[in-house]
Amino acid sequence: MNIAVCGVAIVLMATLGSLVIVRRNSPQQPIQVKAVLFGLYFWGLVFLQLVVFGLFMG
């Protein structure tokens, strides 16, 4: 159960972080570009958080 809570926290933090980055850095971009950038930022943040989580917990 503890791993599931950590996974949900990682996904929520990555989602919020991606939304903030997309809204802040690309206000003039079309919706399609924002969607692609959101995906890139989301998976980048998930990967980064998983690496950090793995280093500190493993």
C-alpha positions as CSV (number, residue, x, y, z in Angstrom):
1,M,0.0,0.0,0.0
2,N,2.9,2.4,0.8
3,I,4.2,2.0,-2.8
4,A,0.8,2.8,-4.2
5,V,0.6,6.0,-2.2
6,C,4.1,7.0,-3.4
7,G,3.1,6.3,-7.0
8,V,0.0,8.4,-6.7
9,A,2.0,11.2,-5.2
10,I,4.6,11.1,-8.0
11,V,1.9,11.2,-10.6
12,L,0.1,14.1,-9.0
13,M,3.3,16.1,-8.5
14,A,4.3,15.4,-12.1
15,T,0.9,16.5,-13.4
16,L,0.9,19.7,-11.5
17,G,4.5,20.5,-12.4
18,S,3.8,19.9,-16.0
19,L,0.8,22.1,-16.0
20,V,2.7,24.9,-14.3
21,I,5.7,24.6,-16.7
22,V,3.4,24.5,-19.8
23,R,1.3,27.5,-18.7
24,R,4.4,29.5,-17.7
25,N,6.8,28.9,-20.6
26,S,4.5,28.7,-23.7
27,P,1.6,31.1,-23.5
28,Q,1.7,31.9,-27.2
29,Q,1.8,28.3,-28.4
30,P,-1.2,26.4,-30.0
31,I,-3.0,23.8,-28.1
32,Q,-1.3,20.9,-30.0
33,V,2.1,22.1,-29.0
34,K,1.1,22.6,-25.4
35,A,-0.3,19.0,-25.4
36,V,3.0,17.6,-26.7
37,L,5.1,19.7,-24.3
38,F,2.8,18.6,-21.4
39,G,3.5,14.9,-22.3
40,L,7.3,15.5,-22.5
41,Y,7.4,17.5,-19.2
42,F,5.1,14.9,-17.5
43,W,7.2,11.9,-18.4
44,G,10.5,13.8,-17.7
45,L,9.3,14.7,-14.2
46,V,8.0,11.2,-13.5
47,F,11.3,9.7,-14.5
48,L,13.2,12.2,-12.4
49,Q,11.1,11.5,-9.4
50,L,11.4,7.8,-9.8
51,V,15.2,8.1,-9.9
52,V,15.3,10.3,-6.8
53,F,12.8,7.9,-5.0
54,G,14.9,4.9,-6.0
55,L,18.1,6.5,-4.8
56,F,16.8,7.5,-1.4
57,M,14.6,4.5,-0.7
58,G,16.8,1.7,-2.2
